[in-house]
Amino acid sequence: WLPDAHVEAPTPISVILAGVLLKMGGYGMMRIAFPWFPDAVVEAWPWLATLGIVSIIYGAAVALAQTDWKKLVAYSSVSHMGYVILGLASMTPEGINGAVLQMFSHGLLSGMLFLCVGVIYEQAHHRDLNRFGGLLKLLPRYTFVAMIAFFGSLGLPGMSGFIAEMFVFFGAFKSELPQAKMFTIVGTIGIVLGAVYILVMIQKVF
């Protein structure tokens, strides 16, 4: 439901949806599911981790196929929230800290991304990636601000997205649960796909 909701919503609602509402599921898992039902969480670990991996890879792959700029950002949110589930499923301090940081980081960055898209939509009245091009020359300051958001979302080293994802992968890799290393290695595919769809989008728009 998420990409459709984002596409239909005006920019301020998309920012609130991405920055606040998307975090309710992760918050509920941390504050209710894990403390109240720890044994059930241990039993459900493979399903949680699988759901996280599917979200990471499927969200990134579908984002790569989008021509609607806002829908691309929406599917990237699906991918990024998969890291939260993987970090929580690892049940290690590093993984859970990474999940919390990913929620905070994603709340800032995705809100910024939707604002960047909204600014151009107000002027161009369309979001078709194939109809943009050359915004760097026309809007250098806007491009600079947008690059911060896009590279942060990509997980560029030194930015919050990178630190959060590394914590999630460190936590998942050192987890004592069965097949934890396999889940972690498969999850890293999402980083590659994320870099591809962000860089392709930057090349098309800017």
C-alpha positions in Angstrom: 0.0 0.0 0.0 2.9 2.4 0.7 4.0 3.5 -2.8 0.4 4.1 -3.9 -0.3 6.1 -0.7 2.9 8.2 -1.3 2.0 8.9 -5.0 -1.5 10.0 -4.2 -0.5 12.1 -1.1 0.6 15.8 -1.3 4.2 16.4 -0.3 3.7 17.4 3.4 1.6 14.2 4.0 4.3 12.1 2.3 6.9 13.6 4.6 4.8 12.7 7.7 4.0 9.3 6.4 7.7 8.5 5.7 9.1 10.2 8.8 6.6 9.1 11.5 4.0 6.5 10.4 6.5 4.1 8.8 8.3 3.8 12.1 5.2 2.6 14.1 5.7 -1.1 13.1 9.4 -1.1 14.2 8.5 0.8 17.4 5.8 -1.7 18.2 8.1 -4.6 17.7 10.7 -3.1 20.0 8.4 -1.9 22.8 5.7 -4.6 22.7 6.5 -7.8 20.7 10.1 -8.3 21.9 9.7 -7.6 25.7 6.4 -9.3 26.0 7.0 -12.4 23.8 10.7 -13.1 23.7 10.3 -16.9 23.2 8.0 -16.3 20.3 10.5 -13.9 18.7 13.2 -16.5 18.9 11.0 -19.1 17.2 9.9 -16.5 14.6 13.4 -15.3 13.8 13.7 -17.1 10.4 10.4 -15.6 9.2 11.3 -12.1 10.5 14.8 -12.2 8.8 13.3 -13.5 5.6 10.7 -10.7 5.6 13.5 -8.2 6.1 15.6 -9.7 3.3 12.6 -9.8 0.9 11.8 -6.1 1.7 15.4 -5.0 1.2 15.9 -6.7 -2.2 12.4 -6.5 -3.6 12.0 -2.9 -2.7 15.3 -1.9 -4.3 14.6 -4.0 -7.4 11.2 -2.4 -8.0 12.6 1.1 -7.2 15.1 0.4 -10.0 12.2 -0.1 -12.5 10.3 3.1 -11.7 9.9 6.1 -14.0 7.8 8.0 -11.4 10.3 9.9 -9.2 8.1 9.8 -6.1 7.3 6.1 -6.5 11.1 5.4 -6.7 11.6 7.2 -3.4 8.6 5.3 -1.9 9.9 1.9 -2.9 13.3 2.9 -1.5 11.5 3.3 1.8 10.3 -0.2 1.6 13.9 -1.4 1.1 15.3 0.7 3.9 12.7 -0.5 6.4 13.8 -4.0 5.6 17.1 -3.2 7.3 15.1 -2.4 10.5 13.5 -5.8 10.5 16.8 -7.6 9.8 18.5 -5.7 12.7 15.7 -6.5 15.1 15.5 -10.2 14.1 19.3 -10.5 14.8 18.6 -9.9 18.5 22.1 -8.6 19.1 22.9 -5.2 20.7 24.5 -4.0 17.4 21.6 -5.1 15.3 19.0 -3.5 17.5 21.0 -0.3 17.7 21.4 -0.3 13.9 17.6 -0.8 13.6 16.9 2.2 15.8 19.4 4.4 14.0 18.1 3.3 10.7 14.6 4.4 11.7 15.9 7.8 12.8 18.1 8.2 9.8 15.4 7.1 7.4 12.9 9.5 9.0 15.2 12.4 8.3 16.4 11.3 4.8 13.2 10.1 3.3 11.4 13.3 4.5 14.1 15.3 2.8 13.8 13.2 -0.4 10.1 13.7 -0.6 10.5 17.5 -0.1 13.2 17.5 -2.9 10.7 15.7 -5.2 7.9 18.0 -4.2 9.9 21.2 -4.9 10.4 20.1 -8.6 6.9 18.7 -9.0 5.5 22.2 -8.0 7.5 23.7 -10.8 7.4 21.0 -13.5 4.0 19.5 -12.7 5.2 16.0 -13.5 7.5 13.4 -11.9 8.6 11.4 -15.0 12.3 10.7 -14.6 12.7 10.4 -18.4 11.5 13.9 -19.0 14.0 15.6 -16.6 17.7 16.3 -17.2 20.3 19.0 -16.7 18.9 20.4 -13.4 22.4 20.7 -12.1 23.0 23.7 -14.4 19.7 25.3 -13.7 19.5 24.7 -9.9 23.0 24.3 -8.4 22.0 25.0 -4.8 19.0 22.8 -4.9 21.2 20.0 -6.5 23.7 20.4 -3.6 20.9 20.0 -1.0 19.4 17.1 -2.9 22.7 15.3 -3.2 23.0 15.2 0.6 19.7 13.5 0.8 20.3 11.1 -2.0 23.8 10.1 -0.9 22.7 9.7 2.7 19.9 7.4 1.5 22.4 5.5 -0.7 24.5 4.8 2.5 27.6 6.9 1.6 30.3 6.3 4.2 30.3 9.0 6.9 26.5 9.6 6.6 23.8 8.2 9.0 22.5 5.7 6.5 25.9 4.0 6.2 26.4 3.8 9.9 22.9 2.3 10.5 23.2 -0.3 7.8 26.7 -1.3 8.9 25.4 -1.8 12.5 22.5 -3.9 11.2 24.9 -6.1 9.2 27.5 -6.4 12.0 24.7 -7.4 14.4 23.1 -9.9 12.0 26.5 -11.4 11.1 27.5 -12.1 14.7 24.1 -13.3 15.7 24.1 -16.9 17.2 20.9 -17.8 15.5 21.0 -20.4 12.7 21.8 -19.2 9.2 22.5 -15.7 10.4 25.6 -15.2 8.2 23.7 -16.4 5.1 20.9 -13.9 5.7 23.4 -11.1 6.2 25.3 -11.9 3.0 22.1 -12.1 0.9 21.0 -8.8 2.5 24.1 -7.0 1.2 22.7 -7.3 -2.3 20.3 -4.5 -1.3 23.2 -2.1 -0.9 24.3 -2.7 -4.5 20.8 -2.3 -5.9 20.3 0.8 -3.8 23.5 2.4 -5.2 22.3 1.5 -8.8 18.8 3.1 -8.5 20.1 6.2 -6.7 22.9 6.8 -9.2 20.7 6.2 -12.2 18.1 8.6 -10.8 20.8 11.3 -10.2 22.1 10.8 -13.8 18.6 11.1 -15.3 17.5 14.2 -13.2 20.6 16.2 -12.6 
